Amino acid sequence: MSIFKDLNDVKLDLSEFEEVPLSKQAQKRILKKVKKKISLREPKQKWLGVGLASVAVCVLSLSLTIDKGTIASMPFVGGVIEKYINSDENLDYSAYKTAIGETAENELGKLTLNEVMMDDRQLFLSATFEPADHVDFDYQTHITPKVKINGKMYTVTTGGQSVELNNNMFMIYNDIDLEHPIKTENVQIEISYDTWNFDTKIEQPWTFNVTVSQAKLLEEKKVFEINKTITLNNGENVTIQKVVTTPISTTVYYDLSQSKSEDIYFKIQSKDGKLEPYSSAFTSNQLGDVSFVRFYGLKFEQTKYFLVAYDSKGYQLSKASIPIN
C-alpha cells in the first residue's frame, strides 16, 4: 500500500498549534524555494540528492509530533571538505584536516569556520552560514574569502559553492589556489570572508586567525621532476616542469611561454590506456607564469602514468607520451 494512501487516514489534532502569519521575508523565501523547484537550471548541490527520499520520510514521520517551526529550524549535519572535492567517492582526509569550529557574526549573519585543509599550492575551507532574518540568501549566492598565509598574500584564484541545508543554514565551501607552495609544517592563516557574490565588498567581514598543520601532508607528498620540453603538432614548445602528488591531489606544472596559445592542457594516461581528465586548471603563456592542471583520486603506487597534451576541445596536441613515475 502506498505511504500516501496511509497518510490519508492519519488524524491530526492541530488545536495545540498556534497559527502565526508568515512574515514578508518568510513568504519571500518560500516563493523562492518554489521557483527553484520548477526551474530548468541544474542546481549545484547535486550531492544532497543522495538519500533524499529516506530523509523526506524521516521528516514526514517527525512532523506528526513536532510543530512546523521546530522542523524548519532543525539543524542537519553539514557537509565536509571531502564532499566538496568528490561527492561520489567515500573519501576520508581526517589526517590532513584541521577542525576549527569558530564563529564570527556581523549584520549579515553568523559564519562558522568548520574545517581547513592544506594541499599542494591549494587551500580548502568549509564553513556554515546562518543568514540574518533580513538577508536574502540561496545556493546561487556566494561568499568569497581572502587569505594571508604566514603573513603573506598567495591567492591566485578562488572557487566555491553554497549548499542549502535548511531554510536557515548553508554550507559554504571554498578552494583557493596559491601562487607558491607552503613549506612550513605549521601554517598561520588569516581568513577574511570579505566578498559577497564576487563583486560586493562586505563592510565587516567574518575574519578568522587559525593555525593549521600540514606535517603529515608534507611527509607523504612526492615530487616527480620532469623538466622536459615537448614539441606540439603545430611546432610550438611546452616545457613540463614537474608533477606533484599528495594523498589529496596530483598537479602537473608546466611553462607555456614558448607557445602562442594558452589552450594547452594535459591529461594523465594510465599504463592500460585509460585517460584521466583534469579537475581544474590555470593556463597562461605570459613569461614567468606557471600553468597547471590538477587531478583527484590517482594512486601512483598502483600503476604507471603518462602525460599527454590536449586542448580544451579534446584534440590531442602531441604524439609524445611522457612517463611520470
N, C-alpha and C positions, 0 to 999 in steps of 0.2 A: 504493500500500500504506500502511496506517495506521502512524503512527510508533509506536503502542503495540504493534502486531504485530512491528515491527522490534525493539523493545526486549526482546521475549520471548526473542530469540535471543542477546542480549548476555550474555557470560560474564564475571563479575567475580571476582577473587581478593581476598577480604576478610581473608585471613590477616594482611596487613600492618597492619590497623587494630586498635587496642586498644579493647576494649569497656569503656566506663566507665558505671556505673549513673547514671541521672539523679538529680539532687538533687530534694528535695521542691519547691523553688522552680521548677526547670525543668519538673517534672511539672505544677505548677500553671499555668505559662504555656502549656504545650501544651494542657491541658484547656480553658483559657480561649479559646485560638485556635480549637479545635474548636467550642466553644459559639458563638463569634462567627459562624463559617461557616454554622451551621444556624439562626441567629437570624432571626426575621422582620423585625426592625427594620432600617431602611435605614442603612448605615454612612455616616459623614460624609466619609470620604476618597474621594469619588467620582472625583477626577481620577487616582487611582492605577490605575483600571481601564483607562485607555488604554494599549495596548501590553502588557497583562498576559500575553497568550499568547506573544508573542515573548520577553519576559523569562523566562517559565517554561521555554521551550525552551532558552535560553542557560544557565540554571542547571542544567537537566537534563543538558546535554552536559558542563558543567564537573564535575558530580557524579561522572562516571565516572573522573575523575583526581584529584579533590581530596576530602579527608576531610570528613565531615559537620560537624565542629566548625569548620573553616575557613569553610564556606559560611554557617553560622549567624551568624557574626560579621562577615561580609564587608560593608564599608561601601558602601552605594549612594549615588548622587548625590542630595542633598537638594533640597527644593523652594525656590522663590524667592518673593518677595512677589507678583510678577505672577500666579503660580498661585493664590495665596490670593484675590486680587481677582477674577480671572475665569479659571477653568481651561480655558474653551473658546476663548479668544482667544490669538493669538500676540503677546503684549504685550512691550514692552521699555522699562523705566523706568530703564535703567542710568545715564542722565544725571542722574537725580534721587535716586538711592540713594547711601548711604554704606556701603561694606563695612567690617565691624568685625573679626570673626574672633577675638574674645577669649573665653577660657574661665574659668568660675568653678566651684568644686566645694564641696559640703557632704556631709553623711551620706546625702542622698537620691540623689546622683549628680552628673554633670557637665552643665553647661549652657553651650553656646557661642552667643554672640550673633553671628549671621551678618551681617544687614543691618538698616539703619534707613532709613526714608524719611519725610520730612515731606510733608504735603499741607495744603490749606486747613483749618485747625482740626481736623487729624487727624494721627495718627502711626501708622506701620506698623512692626512688628517681626517679624523672622524669626530663630528660634533652633533649635538642635539639642540634644535632651536624651538623655543616656545614663544610664538609671537604675542605681542600685547593685543588686547581686545580690539584696538582701533587699526591694527596693521593688516593689510590685505596681502596674504602670502599663500603661494601654492607651489607645486613641483616645478613650475616654469620660472620661478623666482630664484635667483642665485645670490649667494653671499661669498665674496672672494677675499682671501687674506693676502697680506704681505708678510714676509718673514725675514728676520735677521738671524743668521746662524753664526755663532761665536762672534757677534758684534758686527758682522758684515752682510751686505745685501748680495744674494747669489741668484735671485729669481730670474729665470729665462722665460718660461711660460707657465700658466696656471690653468688647470682644468677642474671641473667639479660637477656635482649632481645634487639635486634636492629630492628627497623621497618622503612622501607623506606617510606618517604612521597612524595618526588620527587627526581629528579636527584641530587639535591644539598642539601638535608635536610633529616635527620634521627632522629627518636625518640630513645633515649637511656633510658631504664628502668633498675633499679637495686633494688633487695631486699636483705637486709643484716641481717642475724641472729646474735643476740647479746648474749654474754656469761651470762650477768646478766640483770635483769630488771632495767630500769632507773626510779628513783622515783621523780626527781625534776620536777616541773611544767614547768619551762623554761629550755630548753636544749641547751647548746652551742655545736655546731657540726662543726668540721673541716673535709671537704670532699676533698679528693685528688684523682682525676681520674688519676692513675699513671701506669695502666697496659693495654696493647694492646693485645687482643687475648689470655688472660690468662697467657702468659709467657714472653711477651716482655715489658720491663720497658720503660716508657715514660720519656725522659730526662727532659722535662719541663712540668710537669703535670698541668692540669687545677685544680686550688685549690680555694675553697670557704670556708668562715667562716660565719656561719649563726646562728641565734637564733630561735629556734622552740618551740612553746607552745604545751604542751600535757595536759593542765589543764582539758579540757573537757573530754579527753580520760580517765584520771585517775578518774574523777568524776563518769564515767559510767562503769568503769571496775569492774568485780566481780571475786572473788576467791573462788572456792569450794575446801576446804581442804578434801582430800580423805584419805591419809595415810593408805592404806590398801594393804596387801601383798596377792597375789593370787598364787595358785599352778597350773602350766600348766599341760597338759596331760602327759608330759614326766617326771613330778616330780620336775622340776625346779621352782624357785620362781621369781616373778616380783613384785616390790613394786610401786604402783600407788601413786604418791605424791600429786598432785593437778591438778585441771582443771581451767584455767583462761579464762574468756570470756571478750571481748570488743565489741564495735559496729562493729569492722572490722573482728575479728577472734576469734576462740576458740582453745586453745592449751592444750594438755594433757602432763604433765611432769611425767616421771617415771624412776625407777632405775633398770638397768639390771645387776648389779654387781654380783647377785646371779645366773645368768644364763650363760651357756656356749655359747649360741647362741646370735647373735645380730639381727637375723631375726625375731624380735618380734615387732609388731605394734598394734595399737588399732583403731577400727572403732567405731563410735558412732551410737547407735541404738535408734530410737525414740519409743515412747510408742506403736505405731501402728505396730512396727516391721520393719520399713524402715531403712536400713543401710546407713550411710553416710561415704563414703571413705575419707581418709585424702588427703590434697592437697600437703603437703610437710612433710618431716620427717628427723630426725637425730637420729641414734641409736649407742650406744656404751656400752659395758659391762665392760669397764675399771673403776676401783674404783674411785669415785669422779666425773665421768662424768654423766650428766643428759641427758637422751634421751627425745625426744618429737615428737609428731605428731600434725600437725596444720590443722584446717578446716576453711572454709569460709562459710558465709551465714546462720549459725544456729541461731534460735531465742529461747533462753531459757525461755523467759517469755510466750511462746505459748504452749510448750509441755514438757513432761518428757523425759530425755535422760539417756542412759545407756552405759557403756563401755564394749566392747567385744574384746578379744585378737585374732589377726590373724597373719599369716606370710605373706610374700610378694607375695606368690602364691595364697592367698585367702583361705587357710585352717584355720579353727577355732582351736585355741590352748588351749582353756579352756572353760569349761561349765559355768564358772562364768559370771554373768551379773551384773556389778557394777553400782548402781544408782549414778548419778552426782548431780541432783537437786531435 
